[in-house]
Amino acid sequence: MANGHAYVVQKDNAENASGFEYHVWVNGKVVKITVTQKEAADWAIDKGYPVHVARVRFTGLPDFDNPNHWREYP
């Protein structure tokens, strides 16, 4: 896993109106949970992290070392 990078992962959440929430992972830990992907990515950018967003929905623990699972956030 690349240290110092933030990874935004979508998870199901029935309590949220959209049915999803977004977790920001840094150094193997969830450091922020938001309602939108943009909010999660913008938070990470504000903290100075390069941001990567999952290409597919959360299906277990994210594979941070597989570049095919991630795209860079603009």
Phi and psi restraints in degrees (range 20) as a CNS / XPLOR table:
assign (resid 1 and name C) (resid 2 and name N)
       (resid 2 and name CA) (resid 2 and name C) 1.0 -78.0 20.0 2
assign (resid 2 and name N) (resid 2 and name CA)
       (resid 2 and name C) (resid 3 and name N) 1.0 120.1 20.0 2
assign (resid 2 and name C) (resid 3 and name N)
       (resid 3 and name CA) (resid 3 and name C) 1.0 -73.7 20.0 2
assign (resid 3 and name N) (resid 3 and name CA)
       (resid 3 and name C) (resid 4 and name N) 1.0 147.1 20.0 2
assign (resid 3 and name C) (resid 4 and name N)
       (resid 4 and name CA) (resid 4 and name C) 1.0 80.9 20.0 2
assign (resid 4 and name N) (resid 4 and name CA)
       (resid 4 and name C) (resid 5 and name N) 1.0 9.1 20.0 2
assign (resid 4 and name C) (resid 5 and name N)
       (resid 5 and name CA) (resid 5 and name C) 1.0 -113.2 20.0 2
assign (resid 5 and name N) (resid 5 and name CA)
       (resid 5 and name C) (resid 6 and name N) 1.0 147.8 20.0 2
assign (resid 5 and name C) (resid 6 and name N)
       (resid 6 and name CA) (resid 6 and name C) 1.0 -106.2 20.0 2
assign (resid 6 and name N) (resid 6 and name CA)
       (resid 6 and name C) (resid 7 and name N) 1.0 137.5 20.0 2
assign (resid 6 and name C) (resid 7 and name N)
       (resid 7 and name CA) (resid 7 and name C) 1.0 -120.2 20.0 2
assign (resid 7 and name N) (resid 7 and name CA)
       (resid 7 and name C) (resid 8 and name N) 1.0 125.8 20.0 2
assign (resid 7 and name C) (resid 8 and name N)
       (resid 8 and name CA) (resid 8 and name C) 1.0 -101.4 20.0 2
assign (resid 8 and name N) (resid 8 and name CA)
       (resid 8 and name C) (resid 9 and name N) 1.0 122.5 20.0 2
assign (resid 8 and name C) (resid 9 and name N)
       (resid 9 and name CA) (resid 9 and name C) 1.0 -124.0 20.0 2
assign (resid 9 and name N) (resid 9 and name CA)
       (resid 9 and name C) (resid 10 and name N) 1.0 131.2 20.0 2
assign (resid 9 and name C) (resid 10 and name N)
       (resid 10 and name CA) (resid 10 and name C) 1.0 -83.2 20.0 2
assign (resid 10 and name N) (resid 10 and name CA)
       (resid 10 and name C) (resid 11 and name N) 1.0 136.4 20.0 2
assign (resid 10 and name C) (resid 11 and name N)
       (resid 11 and name CA) (resid 11 and name C) 1.0 -132.5 20.0 2
assign (resid 11 and name N) (resid 11 and name CA)
       (resid 11 and name C) (resid 12 and name N) 1.0 152.8 20.0 2
assign (resid 11 and name C) (resid 12 and name N)
       (resid 12 and name CA) (resid 12 and name C) 1.0 -70.9 20.0 2
assign (resid 12 and name N) (resid 12 and name CA)
       (resid 12 and name C) (resid 13 and name N) 1.0 143.2 20.0 2
assign (resid 12 and name C) (resid 13 and name N)
       (resid 13 and name CA) (resid 13 and name C) 1.0 -153.6 20.0 2
assign (resid 13 and name N) (resid 13 and name CA)
       (resid 13 and name C) (resid 14 and name N) 1.0 101.4 20.0 2
assign (resid 13 and name C) (resid 14 and name N)
       (resid 14 and name CA) (resid 14 and name C) 1.0 -64.7 20.0 2
assign (resid 14 and name N) (resid 14 and name CA)
       (resid 14 and name C) (resid 15 and name N) 1.0 -21.6 20.0 2
assign (resid 14 and name C) (resid 15 and name N)
       (resid 15 and name CA) (resid 15 and name C) 1.0 -77.3 20.0 2
assign (resid 15 and name N) (resid 15 and name CA)
       (resid 15 and name C) (resid 16 and name N) 1.0 -18.6 20.0 2
assign (resid 15 and name C) (resid 16 and name N)
       (resid 16 and name CA) (resid 16 and name C) 1.0 -87.0 20.0 2
assign (resid 16 and name N) (resid 16 and name CA)
       (resid 16 and name C) (resid 17 and name N) 1.0 142.9 20.0 2
assign (resid 16 and name C) (resid 17 and name N)
       (resid 17 and name CA) (resid 17 and name C) 1.0 -58.5 20.0 2
assign (resid 17 and name N) (resid 17 and name CA)
       (resid 17 and name C) (resid 18 and name N) 1.0 -35.3 20.0 2
assign (resid 17 and name C) (resid 18 and name N)
       (resid 18 and name CA) (resid 18 and name C) 1.0 -79.9 20.0 2
assign (resid 18 and name N) (resid 18 and name CA)
       (resid 18 and name C) (resid 19 and name N) 1.0 -16.6 20.0 2
assign (resid 18 and name C) (resid 19 and name N)
       (resid 19 and name CA) (resid 19 and name C) 1.0 87.9 20.0 2
assign (resid 19 and name N) (resid 19 and name CA)
       (resid 19 and name C) (resid 20 and name N) 1.0 1.8 20.0 2
assign (resid 19 and name C) (resid 20 and name N)
       (resid 20 and name CA) (resid 20 and name C) 1.0 -134.6 20.0 2
assign (resid 20 and name N) (resid 20 and name CA)
       (resid 20 and name C) (resid 21 and name N) 1.0 161.7 20.0 2
assign (resid 20 and name C) (resid 21 and name N)
       (resid 21 and name CA) (resid 21 and name C) 1.0 -141.2 20.0 2
assign (resid 21 and name N) (resid 21 and name CA)
       (resid 21 and name C) (resid 22 and name N) 1.0 163.2 20.0 2
assign (resid 21 and name C) (resid 22 and name N)
       (resid 22 and name CA) (resid 22 and name C) 1.0 -123.1 20.0 2
assign (resid 22 and name N) (resid 22 and name CA)
       (resid 22 and name C) (resid 23 and name N) 1.0 127.0 20.0 2
assign (resid 22 and name C) (resid 23 and name N)
       (resid 23 and name CA) (resid 23 and name C) 1.0 -103.7 20.0 2
assign (resid 23 and name N) (resid 23 and name CA)
       (resid 23 and name C) (resid 24 and name N) 1.0 134.4 20.0 2
assign (resid 23 and name C) (resid 24 and name N)
       (resid 24 and name CA) (resid 24 and name C) 1.0 -100.0 20.0 2
assign (resid 24 and name N) (resid 24 and name CA)
       (resid 24 and name C) (resid 25 and name N) 1.0 118.7 20.0 2
assign (resid 24 and name C) (resid 25 and name N)
       (resid 25 and name CA) (resid 25 and name C) 1.0 -103.0 20.0 2
assign (resid 25 and name N) (resid 25 and name CA)
       (resid 25 and name C) (resid 26 and name N) 1.0 131.5 20.0 2
assign (resid 25 and name C) (resid 26 and name N)
       (resid 26 and name CA) (resid 26 and name C) 1.0 -136.5 20.0 2
assign (resid 26 and name N) (resid 26 and name CA)
       (resid 26 and name C) (resid 27 and name N) 1.0 129.0 20.0 2
assign (resid 26 and name C) (resid 27 and name N)
       (resid 27 and name CA) (resid 27 and name C) 1.0 52.5 20.0 2
assign (resid 27 and name N) (resid 27 and name CA)
       (resid 27 and name C) (resid 28 and name N) 1.0 39.8 20.0 2
assign (resid 27 and name C) (resid 28 and name N)
       (resid 28 and name CA) (resid 28 and name C) 1.0 80.4 20.0 2
assign (resid 28 and name N) (resid 28 and name CA)
       (resid 28 and name C) (resid 29 and name N) 1.0 8.8 20.0 2
assign (resid 28 and name C) (resid 29 and name N)
       (resid 29 and name CA) (resid 29 and name C) 1.0 -130.8 20.0 2
assign (resid 29 and name N) (resid 29 and name CA)
       (resid 29 and name C) (resid 30 and name N) 1.0 147.1 20.0 2
assign (resid 29 and name C) (resid 30 and name N)
       (resid 30 and name CA) (resid 30 and name C) 1.0 -77.0 20.0 2
assign (resid 30 and name N) (resid 30 and name CA)
       (resid 30 and name C) (resid 31 and name N) 1.0 122.2 20.0 2
assign (resid 30 and name C) (resid 31 and name N)
       (resid 31 and name CA) (resid 31 and name C) 1.0 -111.4 20.0 2
assign (resid 31 and name N) (resid 31 and name CA)
       (resid 31 and name C) (resid 32 and name N) 1.0 -11.0 20.0 2
assign (resid 31 and name C) (resid 32 and name N)
       (resid 32 and name CA) (resid 32 and name C) 1.0 -158.9 20.0 2
assign (resid 32 and name N) (resid 32 and name CA)
       (resid 32 and name C) (resid 33 and name N) 1.0 141.5 20.0 2
assign (resid 32 and name C) (resid 33 and name N)
       (resid 33 and name CA) (resid 33 and name C) 1.0 -124.9 20.0 2
assign (resid 33 and name N) (resid 33 and name CA)
       (resid 33 and name C) (resid 34 and name N) 1.0 129.6 20.0 2
assign (resid 33 and name C) (resid 34 and name N)
       (resid 34 and name CA) (resid 34 and name C) 1.0 -131.5 20.0 2
assign (resid 34 and name N) (resid 34 and name CA)
       (resid 34 and name C) (resid 35 and name N) 1.0 173.6 20.0 2
assign (resid 34 and name C) (resid 35 and name N)
       (resid 35 and name CA) (resid 35 and name C) 1.0 -89.0 20.0 2
assign (resid 35 and name N) (resid 35 and name CA)
       (resid 35 and name C) (resid 36 and name N) 1.0 -29.6 20.0 2
assign (resid 35 and name C) (resid 36 and name N)
       (resid 36 and name CA) (resid 36 and name C) 1.0 -124.4 20.0 2
assign (resid 36 and name N) (resid 36 and name CA)
       (resid 36 and name C) (resid 37 and name N) 1.0 154.6 20.0 2
assign (resid 36 and name C) (resid 37 and name N)
       (resid 37 and name CA) (resid 37 and name C) 1.0 -63.6 20.0 2
assign (resid 37 and name N) (resid 37 and name CA)
       (resid 37 and name C) (resid 38 and name N) 1.0 -41.1 20.0 2
assign (resid 37 and name C) (resid 38 and name N)
       (resid 38 and name CA) (resid 38 and name C) 1.0 -61.2 20.0 2
assign (resid 38 and name N) (resid 38 and name CA)
       (resid 38 and name C) (resid 39 and name N) 1.0 -44.3 20.0 2
assign (resid 38 and name C) (resid 39 and name N)
       (resid 39 and name CA) (resid 39 and name C) 1.0 -60.4 20.0 2
assign (resid 39 and name N) (resid 39 and name CA)
       (resid 39 and name C) (resid 40 and name N) 1.0 -42.0 20.0 2
assign (resid 39 and name C) (resid 40 and name N)
       (resid 40 and name CA) (resid 40 and name C) 1.0 -65.2 20.0 2
assign (resid 40 and name N) (resid 40 and name CA)
       (resid 40 and name C) (resid 41 and name N) 1.0 -47.9 20.0 2
assign (resid 40 and name C) (resid 41 and name N)
       (resid 41 and name CA) (resid 41 and name C) 1.0 -66.2 20.0 2
assign (resid 41 and name N) (resid 41 and name CA)
       (resid 41 and name C) (resid 42 and name N) 1.0 -42.5 20.0 2
assign (resid 41 and name C) (resid 42 and name N)
       (resid 42 and name CA) (resid 42 and name C) 1.0 -64.1 20.0 2
assign (resid 42 and name N) (resid 42 and name CA)
       (resid 42 and name C) (resid 43 and name N) 1.0 -37.2 20.0 2
assign (resid 42 and name C) (resid 43 and name N)
       (resid 43 and name CA) (resid 43 and name C) 1.0 -61.0 20.0 2
assign (resid 43 and name N) (resid 43 and name CA)
       (resid 43 and name C) (resid 44 and name N) 1.0 -46.1 20.0 2
assign (resid 43 and name C) (resid 44 and name N)
       (resid 44 and name CA) (resid 44 and name C) 1.0 -64.4 20.0 2
assign (resid 44 and name N) (resid 44 and name CA)
       (resid 44 and name C) (resid 45 and name N) 1.0 -39.8 20.0 2
assign (resid 44 and name C) (resid 45 and name N)
       (resid 45 and name CA) (resid 45 and name C) 1.0 -62.8 20.0 2
assign (resid 45 and name N) (resid 45 and name CA)
       (resid 45 and name C) (resid 46 and name N) 1.0 -43.2 20.0 2
assign (resid 45 and name C) (resid 46 and name N)
       (resid 46 and name CA) (resid 46 and name C) 1.0 -60.7 20.0 2
assign (resid 46 and name N) (resid 46 and name CA)
       (resid 46 and name C) (resid 47 and name N) 1.0 -29.7 20.0 2
assign (resid 46 and name C) (resid 47 and name N)
       (resid 47 and name CA) (resid 47 and name C) 1.0 -84.3 20.0 2
assign (resid 47 and name N) (resid 47 and name CA)
       (resid 47 and name C) (resid 48 and name N) 1.0 -4.3 20.0 2
assign (resid 47 and name C) (resid 48 and name N)
       (resid 48 and name CA) (resid 48 and name C) 1.0 92.2 20.0 2
assign (resid 48 and name N) (resid 48 and name CA)
       (resid 48 and name C) (resid 49 and name N) 1.0 14.0 20.0 2
assign (resid 48 and name C) (resid 49 and name N)
       (resid 49 and name CA) (resid 49 and name C) 1.0 -90.3 20.0 2
assign (resid 49 and name N) (resid 49 and name CA)
       (resid 49 and name C) (resid 50 and name N) 1.0 141.8 20.0 2
assign (resid 49 and name C) (resid 50 and name N)
       (resid 50 and name CA) (resid 50 and name C) 1.0 -68.7 20.0 2
assign (resid 50 and name N) (resid 50 and name CA)
       (resid 50 and name C) (resid 51 and name N) 1.0 135.4 20.0 2
assign (resid 50 and name C) (resid 51 and name N)
       (resid 51 and name CA) (resid 51 and name C) 1.0 -110.2 20.0 2
assign (resid 51 and name N) (resid 51 and name CA)
       (resid 51 and name C) (resid 52 and name N) 1.0 136.2 20.0 2
assign (resid 51 and name C) (resid 52 and name N)
       (resid 52 and name CA) (resid 52 and name C) 1.0 -125.7 20.0 2
assign (resid 52 and name N) (resid 52 and name CA)
       (resid 52 and name C) (resid 53 and name N) 1.0 136.1 20.0 2
assign (resid 52 and name C) (resid 53 and name N)
       (resid 53 and name CA) (resid 53 and name C) 1.0 -113.6 20.0 2
assign (resid 53 and name N) (resid 53 and name CA)
       (resid 53 and name C) (resid 54 and name N) 1.0 137.0 20.0 2
assign (resid 53 and name C) (resid 54 and name N)
       (resid 54 and name CA) (resid 54 and name C) 1.0 -62.3 20.0 2
assign (resid 54 and name N) (resid 54 and name CA)
       (resid 54 and name C) (resid 55 and name N) 1.0 136.6 20.0 2
assign (resid 54 and name C) (resid 55 and name N)
       (resid 55 and name CA) (resid 55 and name C) 1.0 -78.9 20.0 2
assign (resid 55 and name N) (resid 55 and name CA)
       (resid 55 and name C) (resid 56 and name N) 1.0 -24.7 20.0 2
assign (resid 55 and name C) (resid 56 and name N)
       (resid 56 and name CA) (resid 56 and name C) 1.0 -128.0 20.0 2
assign (resid 56 and name N) (resid 56 and name CA)
       (resid 56 and name C) (resid 57 and name N) 1.0 163.5 20.0 2
assign (resid 56 and name C) (resid 57 and name N)
       (resid 57 and name CA) (resid 57 and name C) 1.0 -66.5 20.0 2
assign (resid 57 and name N) (resid 57 and name CA)
       (resid 57 and name C) (resid 58 and name N) 1.0 157.8 20.0 2
assign (resid 57 and name C) (resid 58 and name N)
       (resid 58 and name CA) (resid 58 and name C) 1.0 -63.6 20.0 2
assign (resid 58 and name N) (resid 58 and name CA)
       (resid 58 and name C) (resid 59 and name N) 1.0 124.5 20.0 2
assign (resid 58 and name C) (resid 59 and name N)
       (resid 59 and name CA) (resid 59 and name C) 1.0 -125.8 20.0 2
assign (resid 59 and name N) (resid 59 and name CA)
       (resid 59 and name C) (resid 60 and name N) 1.0 11.6 20.0 2
assign (resid 59 and name C) (resid 60 and name N)
       (resid 60 and name CA) (resid 60 and name C) 1.0 154.2 20.0 2
assign (resid 60 and name N) (resid 60 and name CA)
       (resid 60 and name C) (resid 61 and name N) 1.0 -156.9 20.0 2
assign (resid 60 and name C) (resid 61 and name N)
       (resid 61 and name CA) (resid 61 and name C) 1.0 -67.8 20.0 2
assign (resid 61 and name N) (resid 61 and name CA)
       (resid 61 and name C) (resid 62 and name N) 1.0 135.8 20.0 2
assign (resid 61 and name C) (resid 62 and name N)
       (resid 62 and name CA) (resid 62 and name C) 1.0 -65.2 20.0 2
assign (resid 62 and name N) (resid 62 and name CA)
       (resid 62 and name C) (resid 63 and name N) 1.0 145.1 20.0 2
assign (resid 62 and name C) (resid 63 and name N)
       (resid 63 and name CA) (resid 63 and name C) 1.0 -96.7 20.0 2
assign (resid 63 and name N) (resid 63 and name CA)
       (resid 63 and name C) (resid 64 and name N) 1.0 89.2 20.0 2
assign (resid 63 and name C) (resid 64 and name N)
       (resid 64 and name CA) (resid 64 and name C) 1.0 -65.7 20.0 2
assign (resid 64 and name N) (resid 64 and name CA)
       (resid 64 and name C) (resid 65 and name N) 1.0 -25.4 20.0 2
assign (resid 64 and name C) (resid 65 and name N)
       (resid 65 and name CA) (resid 65 and name C) 1.0 -86.7 20.0 2
assign (resid 65 and name N) (resid 65 and name CA)
       (resid 65 and name C) (resid 66 and name N) 1.0 -3.1 20.0 2
assign (resid 65 and name C) (resid 66 and name N)
       (resid 66 and name CA) (resid 66 and name C) 1.0 -101.6 20.0 2
assign (resid 66 and name N) (resid 66 and name CA)
       (resid 66 and name C) (resid 67 and name N) 1.0 104.6 20.0 2
assign (resid 66 and name C) (resid 67 and name N)
       (resid 67 and name CA) (resid 67 and name C) 1.0 -63.8 20.0 2
assign (resid 67 and name N) (resid 67 and name CA)
       (resid 67 and name C) (resid 68 and name N) 1.0 -19.7 20.0 2
assign (resid 67 and name C) (resid 68 and name N)
       (resid 68 and name CA) (resid 68 and name C) 1.0 -69.2 20.0 2
assign (resid 68 and name N) (resid 68 and name CA)
       (resid 68 and name C) (resid 69 and name N) 1.0 -16.5 20.0 2
assign (resid 68 and name C) (resid 69 and name N)
       (resid 69 and name CA) (resid 69 and name C) 1.0 -87.8 20.0 2
assign (resid 69 and name N) (resid 69 and name CA)
       (resid 69 and name C) (resid 70 and name N) 1.0 -4.9 20.0 2
assign (resid 69 and name C) (resid 70 and name N)
       (resid 70 and name CA) (resid 70 and name C) 1.0 -132.4 20.0 2
assign (resid 70 and name N) (resid 70 and name CA)
       (resid 70 and name C) (resid 71 and name N) 1.0 150.6 20.0 2
assign (resid 70 and name C) (resid 71 and name N)
       (resid 71 and name CA) (resid 71 and name C) 1.0 -128.4 20.0 2
assign (resid 71 and name N) (resid 71 and name CA)
       (resid 71 and name C) (resid 72 and name N) 1.0 148.9 20.0 2
assign (resid 71 and name C) (resid 72 and name N)
       (resid 72 and name CA) (resid 72 and name C) 1.0 -73.5 20.0 2
assign (resid 72 and name N) (resid 72 and name CA)
       (resid 72 and name C) (resid 73 and name N) 1.0 142.3 20.0 2
assign (resid 72 and name C) (resid 73 and name N)
       (resid 73 and name CA) (resid 73 and name C) 1.0 -84.7 20.0 2
assign (resid 73 and name N) (resid 73 and name CA)
       (resid 73 and name C) (resid 74 and name N) 1.0 136.2 20.0 2
